[in-house]
Amino acid sequence: PDEADAGAGDAKRPLKRARLGFIASAAAEQWGLDMEGLELWARRRQLPGVGVADLLDYRQEHPEEDLAAGLSSVLFEPGRS
């Protein structure tokens, strides 16, 4: 089964927010990651929480998110005008 089908049965259950560690939460915000997509991804993998290493896995599996995160890191780098 593909990933889209993996979460299809989850639509009837209330969405449980993924627990992000402090650093992972700050990184996800800075990178502008799609939190809903990240939460669905974590839920499909039955992760009890999401850390920075998990965010890197998510970005690797979602190249569109990785591209956006890379651009936001460059565009909003401290000291850049």
Secondary structure, DSSP 8 states (H G I E B T S, - for coil): --HHHHTGGGGGS------B-HHHHHHHHHHT--HHHHHHHHHHTT-S-B-HHHHHHHHHH-HHHHHHHHHHHHHT-TT--
